[in-house]
Amino acid sequence: QVQLVESGGGLVNPGGSLRLSCVASGDIVSSDYWGWFREAPGKERELVASFFRSGATNYADSVKGRCTISRDNAKNTLYLQMNNLKPEDTATYYCKLLFYSGWREYWGQGTQVTVSS
């Protein structure tokens, strides 16, 4: 069984930075996809950034140039570095792990990011 635990959220001023972490436990060697998603109150969960097994990444237009997704295989950890944060980035951020074989997906419990002065 795979478990994901996010951390790193908090309250930050506009223009500030945060680095989110997602630590995975279990057998994840053959995982195909890691992603960061976010859900703001009253809105649907949306993709923020993706990290594929190939090493390719992609980003939502709203965060391009401000966020960087990365992965440390040795630590089984996915990161999301967020810079120049805006109030509209306020949301609960979730980590997702996906195995294409059998389409098994796992989610973390979320970490809250609040951008406010």
N, CA and C atoms as an extended XYZ file, in Angstrom:
351
Properties=species:S:1:pos:R:3:atomname:S:1:resname:S:1:resid:I:1 pbc="F F F"
N         0.838       -1.179        0.000 N   GLN     1
C         0.000        0.000        0.000 CA  GLN     1
C         0.883        1.242        0.000 C   GLN     1
N         0.502        2.226       -0.777 N   VAL     2
C         1.258        3.469       -0.883 CA  VAL     2
C         0.590        4.533       -0.035 C   VAL     2
N         1.397        5.272        0.681 N   GLN     3
C         0.897        6.413        1.439 CA  GLN     3
C         1.685        7.648        1.060 C   GLN     3
N         0.981        8.766        0.979 N   LEU     4
C         1.588       10.050        0.636 CA  LEU     4
C         1.313       11.036        1.755 C   LEU     4
N         2.349       11.757        2.162 N   VAL     5
C         2.194       12.742        3.227 CA  VAL     5
C         2.800       14.058        2.759 C   VAL     5
N         1.933       15.067        2.656 N   GLU     6
C         2.379       16.394        2.246 CA  GLU     6
C         2.743       17.238        3.457 C   GLU     6
N         3.602       18.203        3.236 N   SER     7
C         3.952       19.179        4.263 CA  SER     7
C         4.484       20.422        3.576 C   SER     7
N         4.669       21.471        4.364 N   GLY     8
C         5.269       22.685        3.830 CA  GLY     8
C         4.314       23.835        3.596 C   GLY     8
N         3.028       23.588        3.761 N   GLY     9
C         2.076       24.673        3.582 CA  GLY     9
C         2.138       25.668        4.731 C   GLY     9
N         1.388       26.750        4.578 N   GLY    10
C         1.357       27.755        5.625 CA  GLY    10
C         0.793       29.058        5.120 C   GLY    10
N         0.939       30.070        5.955 N   LEU    11
C         0.489       31.427        5.628 CA  LEU    11
C         1.695       32.230        5.144 C   LEU    11
N         1.548       32.855        4.001 N   VAL    12
C         2.655       33.615        3.427 CA  VAL    12
C         2.119       34.899        2.818 C   VAL    12
N         2.913       35.943        2.845 N   ASN    13
C         2.530       37.208        2.215 CA  ASN    13
C         2.587       37.107        0.700 C   ASN    13
N         1.790       37.895        0.007 N   PRO    14
C         1.909       37.941       -1.464 CA  PRO    14
C         3.344       38.260       -1.855 C   PRO    14
N         3.817       37.553       -2.867 N   GLY    15
C         5.203       37.697       -3.285 CA  GLY    15
C         6.158       36.753       -2.598 C   GLY    15
N         5.685       36.070       -1.586 N   GLY    16
C         6.532       35.148       -0.835 CA  GLY    16
C         6.685       33.804       -1.516 C   GLY    16
N         7.402       32.920       -0.837 N   SER    17
C         7.700       31.596       -1.393 CA  SER    17
C         7.406       30.508       -0.375 C   SER    17
N         7.105       29.332       -0.894 N   LEU    18
C         6.948       28.129       -0.088 CA  LEU    18
C         7.477       26.951       -0.881 C   LEU    18
N         7.941       25.943       -0.169 N   ARG    19
C         8.287       24.682       -0.808 CA  ARG    19
C         7.468       23.566       -0.174 C   ARG    19
N         6.638       22.963       -0.965 N   LEU    20
C         5.827       21.840       -0.514 CA  LEU    20
C         6.592       20.541       -0.740 C   LEU    20
N         6.383       19.603        0.168 N   SER    21
C         6.997       18.280        0.049 CA  SER    21
C         5.930       17.213        0.124 C   SER    21
N         6.180       16.118       -0.563 N   CYS    22
C         5.276       14.967       -0.533 CA  CYS    22
C         6.150       13.724       -0.416 C   CYS    22
N         6.091       13.091        0.735 N   VAL    23
C         6.893       11.895        0.981 CA  VAL    23
C         6.033       10.665        0.753 C   VAL    23
N         6.556        9.749       -0.038 N   ALA    24
C         5.825        8.522       -0.343 CA  ALA    24
C         6.436        7.335        0.377 C   ALA    24
N         5.577        6.476        0.875 N   SER    25
C         6.023        5.226        1.474 CA  SER    25
C         5.355        4.076        0.737 C   SER    25
N         5.996        2.917        0.773 N   GLY    26
C         5.479        1.775        0.037 CA  GLY    26
C         6.291        1.523       -1.213 C   GLY    26
N         5.810        0.628       -2.003 N   ASP    27
C         6.505        0.231       -3.230 CA  ASP    27
C         6.157        1.192       -4.358 C   ASP    27
N         7.011        2.152       -4.607 N   ILE    28
C         6.733        3.173       -5.623 CA  ILE    28
C         7.742        3.161       -6.749 C   ILE    28
N         8.599        2.170       -6.798 N   VAL    29
C         9.661        2.136       -7.791 CA  VAL    29
C         9.105        2.208       -9.209 C   VAL    29
N         7.979        1.564       -9.444 N   SER    30
C         7.422        1.513      -10.793 CA  SER    30
C         6.364        2.581      -11.041 C   SER    30
N         6.330        3.593      -10.191 N   SER    31
C         5.338        4.647      -10.393 CA  SER    31
C         5.596        5.390      -11.696 C   SER    31
N         4.534        5.844      -12.321 N   ASP    32
C         4.619        6.468      -13.640 CA  ASP    32
C         4.416        7.978      -13.622 C   ASP    32
N         3.739        8.443      -12.602 N   TYR    33
C         3.342        9.859      -12.620 CA  TYR    33
C         3.241       10.386      -11.194 C   TYR    33
N         3.743       11.594      -10.992 N   TRP    34
C         3.553       12.332       -9.739 CA  TRP    34
C         2.961       13.688      -10.115 C   TRP    34
N         2.097       14.173       -9.286 N   GLY    35
C         1.537       15.474       -9.588 CA  GLY    35
C         1.150       16.252       -8.351 C   GLY    35
N         1.105       17.551       -8.499 N   TRP    36
C         0.551       18.454       -7.483 CA  TRP    36
C        -0.748       19.032       -8.027 C   TRP    36
N        -1.773       18.972       -7.210 N   PHE    37
C        -3.070       19.530       -7.530 CA  PHE    37
C        -3.456       20.471       -6.401 C   PHE    37
N        -4.432       21.323       -6.667 N   ARG    38
C        -4.919       22.203       -5.606 CA  ARG    38
C        -6.422       22.373       -5.723 C   ARG    38
N        -7.017       22.645       -4.588 N   GLU    39
C        -8.468       22.828       -4.518 CA  GLU    39
C        -8.766       24.016       -3.624 C   GLU    39
N        -9.357       25.035       -4.223 N   ALA    40
C        -9.758       26.216       -3.477 CA  ALA    40
C       -11.225       26.076       -3.089 C   ALA    40
N       -11.655       26.745       -2.034 N   PRO    41
C       -13.065       26.646       -1.614 CA  PRO    41
C       -14.006       27.005       -2.745 C   PRO    41
N       -14.979       26.149       -2.997 N   GLY    42
C       -15.966       26.411       -4.027 CA  GLY    42
C       -15.504       26.125       -5.435 C   GLY    42
N       -14.281       25.625       -5.579 N   LYS    43
C       -13.751       25.341       -6.911 CA  LYS    43
C       -13.364       23.876       -7.033 C   LYS    43
N       -13.260       23.422       -8.263 N   GLU    44
C       -12.849       22.044       -8.506 CA  GLU    44
C       -11.339       21.902       -8.331 C   GLU    44
N       -10.944       20.691       -8.005 N   ARG    45
C        -9.524       20.407       -7.892 CA  ARG    45
C        -8.887       20.560       -9.271 C   ARG    45
N        -7.737       21.228       -9.313 N   GLU    46
C        -7.082       21.478      -10.582 CA  GLU    46
C        -5.610       21.088      -10.525 C   GLU    46
N        -5.091       20.760      -11.689 N   LEU    47
C        -3.685       20.408      -11.801 CA  LEU    47
C        -2.813       21.643      -11.650 C   LEU    47
N        -1.741       21.491      -10.887 N   VAL    48
C        -0.750       22.557      -10.768 CA  VAL    48
C         0.490       22.198      -11.582 C   VAL    48
N         1.020       20.993      -11.337 N   ALA    49
C         2.244       20.588      -12.020 CA  ALA    49
C         2.336       19.070      -12.038 C   ALA    49
N         2.983       18.553      -13.076 N   SER    50
C         3.148       17.112      -13.255 CA  SER    50
C         4.608       16.751      -13.420 C   SER    50
N         4.932       15.540      -12.947 N   PHE    51
C         6.280       14.998      -13.120 CA  PHE    51
C         6.113       13.566      -13.599 C   PHE    51
N         6.574       13.298      -14.801 N   PHE    52
C         6.393       11.983      -15.394 CA  PHE    52
C         7.635       11.118      -15.191 C   PHE    52
N         7.455        9.802      -15.318 N   ARG    53
C         8.540        8.844      -15.122 CA  ARG    53
C         9.736        9.165      -16.023 C   ARG    53
N         9.441        9.707      -17.195 N   SER    54
C        10.499       10.061      -18.145 CA  SER    54
C        11.335       11.243      -17.679 C   SER    54
N        10.816       11.962      -16.692 N   GLY    55
C        11.486       13.178      -16.255 CA  GLY    55
C        10.837       14.432      -16.808 C   GLY    55
N         9.909       14.240      -17.735 N   ALA    56
C         9.204       15.394      -18.294 CA  ALA    56
C         8.306       16.024      -17.238 C   ALA    56
N         8.112       17.311      -17.379 N   THR    57
C         7.245       18.052      -16.470 CA  THR    57
C         6.300       18.931      -17.269 C   THR    57
N         5.191       19.280      -16.648 N   ASN    58
C         4.360       20.325      -17.224 CA  ASN    58
C         3.662       21.081      -16.110 C   ASN    58
N         3.183       22.266      -16.453 N   TYR    59
C         2.632       23.191      -15.470 CA  TYR    59
C         1.346       23.816      -15.974 C   TYR    59
N         0.489       24.141      -15.029 N   ALA    60
C        -0.680       24.930      -15.361 CA  ALA    60
C        -0.222       26.320      -15.788 C   ALA    60
N        -0.941       26.918      -16.709 N   ASP    61
C        -0.558       28.252      -17.192 CA  ASP    61
C        -0.479       29.256      -16.048 C   ASP    61
N        -1.335       29.083      -15.055 N   SER    62
C        -1.419       30.046      -13.953 CA  SER    62
C        -0.173       30.052      -13.071 C   SER    62
N         0.646       29.004      -13.147 N   VAL    63
C         1.824       28.931      -12.276 CA  VAL    63
C         3.129       28.879      -13.062 C   VAL    63
N         3.054       28.853      -14.372 N   LYS    64
C         4.278       28.795      -15.184 CA  LYS    64
C         5.187       29.964      -14.865 C   LYS    64
N         6.452       29.663      -14.678 N   GLY    65
C         7.428       30.687      -14.357 CA  GLY    65
C         7.518       30.999      -12.885 C   GLY    65
N         6.571       30.487      -12.106 N   ARG    66
C         6.577       30.750      -10.656 CA  ARG    66
C         6.784       29.484       -9.832 C   ARG    66
N         6.498       28.335      -10.422 N   CYS    67
C         6.581       27.076       -9.684 CA  CYS    67
C         7.513       26.100      -10.384 C   CYS    67
N         8.156       25.259       -9.579 N   THR    68
C         9.028       24.224      -10.108 CA  THR    68
C         8.737       22.920       -9.384 C   THR    68
N         8.443       21.886      -10.154 N   ILE    69
C         8.219       20.564       -9.581 CA  ILE    69
C         9.504       19.760       -9.731 C   ILE    69
N         9.829       19.005       -8.695 N   SER    70
C        11.032       18.183       -8.747 CA  SER    70
C        10.837       16.949       -7.888 C   SER    70
N        11.722       15.985       -8.081 N   ARG    71
C        11.590       14.718       -7.366 CA  ARG    71
C        12.970       14.258       -6.921 C   ARG    71
N        13.022       13.787       -5.689 N   ASP    72
C        14.238       13.193       -5.146 CA  ASP    72
C        13.980       11.698       -4.983 C   ASP    72
N        14.485       10.911       -5.895 N   ASN    73
C        14.202        9.471       -5.858 CA  ASN    73
C        14.754        8.806       -4.601 C   ASN    73
N        15.901        9.262       -4.161 N   ALA    74
C        16.524        8.647       -2.985 CA  ALA    74
C        15.678        8.846       -1.734 C   ALA    74
N        14.944        9.943       -1.709 N   LYS    75
C        14.112       10.254       -0.548 CA  LYS    75
C        12.646        9.950       -0.782 C   LYS    75
N        12.322        9.424       -1.961 N   ASN    76
C        10.913        9.164       -2.301 CA  ASN    76
C        10.055       10.403       -2.061 C   ASN    76
N        10.563       11.535       -2.474 N   THR    77
C         9.904       12.796       -2.161 CA  THR    77
C         9.715       13.629       -3.425 C   THR    77
N         8.532       14.198       -3.513 N   LEU    78
C         8.188       15.136       -4.574 CA  LEU    78
C         8.116       16.526       -3.965 C   LEU    78
N         8.617       17.511       -4.688 N   TYR    79
C         8.622       18.879       -4.195 CA  TYR    79
C         7.856       19.796       -5.154 C   TYR    79
N         7.370       20.885       -4.605 N   LEU    80
C         6.827       21.967       -5.408 CA  LEU    80
C         7.343       23.267       -4.814 C   LEU    80
N         8.265       23.884       -5.516 N   GLN    81
C         8.775       25.188       -5.111 CA  GLN    81
C         7.867       26.252       -5.721 C   GLN    81
N         7.315       27.081       -4.875 N   MET    82
C         6.397       28.118       -5.339 CA  MET    82
C         6.952       29.481       -4.972 C   MET    82
N         7.123       30.321       -5.964 N   ASN    83
C         7.652       31.670       -5.760 CA  ASN    83
C         6.643       32.707       -6.213 C   ASN    83
N         6.851       33.933       -5.765 N   ASN    84
C         5.970       35.043       -6.144 CA  ASN    84
C         4.494       34.644       -5.966 C   ASN    84
N         4.191       34.147       -4.791 N   LEU    85
C         2.841       33.653       -4.538 CA  LEU    85
C         1.819       34.776       -4.580 C   LEU    85
N         0.629       34.439       -5.050 N   LYS    86
C        -0.466       35.391       -5.190 CA  LYS    86
C        -1.650       34.928       -4.356 C   LYS    86
N        -2.535       35.837       -3.979 N   PRO    87
C        -3.718       35.428       -3.205 CA  PRO    87
C        -4.511       34.322       -3.899 C   PRO    87
N        -4.533       34.330       -5.204 N   GLU    88
C        -5.291       33.302       -5.934 CA  GLU    88
C        -4.623       31.924       -5.884 C   GLU    88
N        -3.437       31.844       -5.312 N   ASP    89
C        -2.800       30.541       -5.099 CA  ASP    89
C        -3.303       29.871       -3.818 C   ASP    89
N        -4.098       30.593       -3.044 N   THR    90
C        -4.635       30.039       -1.812 CA  THR    90
C        -5.501       28.820       -2.100 C   THR    90
N        -5.149       27.706       -1.490 N   ALA    91
C        -5.868       26.453       -1.730 CA  ALA    91
C        -5.256       25.364       -0.850 C   ALA    91
N        -5.924       24.231       -0.835 N   THR    92
C        -5.312       23.038       -0.275 CA  THR    92
C        -4.585       22.322       -1.404 C   THR    92
N        -3.345       21.992       -1.177 N   TYR    93
C        -2.518       21.374       -2.205 CA  TYR    93
C        -2.371       19.882       -1.909 C   TYR    93
N        -2.593       19.100       -2.942 N   TYR    94
C        -2.565       17.644       -2.818 CA  TYR    94
C        -1.510       17.046       -3.740 C   TYR    94
N        -0.905       15.994       -3.255 N   CYS    95
C         0.046       15.221       -4.039 CA  CYS    95
C        -0.661       13.976       -4.572 C   CYS    95
N        -0.353       13.607       -5.790 N   LYS    96
C        -0.942       12.419       -6.408 CA  LYS    96
C         0.148       11.558       -7.013 C   LYS    96
N        -0.007       10.257       -6.844 N   LEU    97
C         0.903        9.278       -7.427 CA  LEU    97
C         0.086        8.300       -8.242 C   LEU    97
N         0.577        7.951       -9.414 N   LEU    98
C        -0.200        7.110      -10.322 CA  LEU    98
C         0.664        6.004      -10.922 C   LEU    98
N         0.093        4.803      -10.942 N   PHE    99
C         0.672        3.671      -11.652 CA  PHE    99
C        -0.239        3.384      -12.837 C   PHE    99
N         0.290        3.479      -14.055 N   TYR   100
C        -0.528        3.238      -15.227 CA  TYR   100
C        -1.047        1.794      -15.244 C   TYR   100
N        -0.218        0.853      -14.804 N   SER   101
C        -0.641       -0.532      -14.757 CA  SER   101
C        -1.715       -0.692      -13.703 C   SER   101
N        -2.903       -1.040      -14.140 N   GLY   102
C        -4.024       -1.174      -13.226 CA  GLY   102
C        -4.647        0.147      -12.833 C   GLY   102
N        -4.080        1.213      -13.346 N   TRP   103
C        -4.536        2.591      -13.071 CA  TRP   103
C        -4.770        2.774      -11.574 C   TRP   103
N        -3.704        2.551      -10.817 N   ARG   104
C        -3.799        2.752       -9.367 CA  ARG   104
C        -3.328        4.170       -9.056 C   ARG   104
N        -4.173        4.915       -8.383 N   GLU   105
C        -3.805        6.266       -8.005 CA  GLU   105
C        -3.938        6.464       -6.514 C   GLU   105
N        -3.073        7.282       -5.986 N   TYR   106
C        -3.027        7.564       -4.556 CA  TYR   106
C        -2.933        9.070       -4.341 C   TYR   106
N        -3.587        9.524       -3.272 N   TRP   107
C        -3.596       10.935       -2.930 CA  TRP   107
C        -3.129       11.114       -1.500 C   TRP   107
N        -2.495       12.241       -1.257 N   GLY   108
C        -2.174       12.616        0.100 CA  GLY   108
C        -3.358       13.298        0.755 C   GLY   108
N        -3.152       13.721        1.995 N   GLN   109
C        -4.246       14.325        2.767 CA  GLN   109
C        -4.353       15.818        2.526 C   GLN   109
N        -3.350       16.402        1.891 N   GLY   110
C        -3.386       17.821        1.565 CA  GLY   110
C        -2.642       18.685        2.563 C   GLY   110
N        -2.163       19.819        2.070 N   THR   111
C        -1.530       20.817        2.930 CA  THR   111
C        -2.053       22.185        2.505 C   THR   111
N        -2.414       23.003        3.478 N   GLN   112
C        -3.066       24.281        3.200 CA  GLN   112
C        -2.034       25.365        2.911 C   GLN   112
N        -2.270       26.076        1.841 N   VAL   113
C        -1.462       27.254        1.495 CA  VAL   113
C        -2.383       28.461        1.486 C   VAL   113
N        -2.040       29.458        2.266 N   THR   114
C        -2.810       30.692        2.325 CA  THR   114
C        -1.895       31.860        2.020 C   THR   114
N        -2.265       32.620        1.003 N   VAL   115
C        -1.472       33.783        0.599 CA  VAL   115
C        -2.284       35.028        0.921 C   VAL   115
N        -1.823       35.768        1.894 N   SER   116
C        -2.581       36.920        2.367 CA  SER   116
C        -1.665       37.849        3.130 C   SER   116
N        -1.980       39.134        3.033 N   SER   117
C        -1.232       40.123        3.809 CA  SER   117
C        -1.975       40.466        5.095 C   SER   117
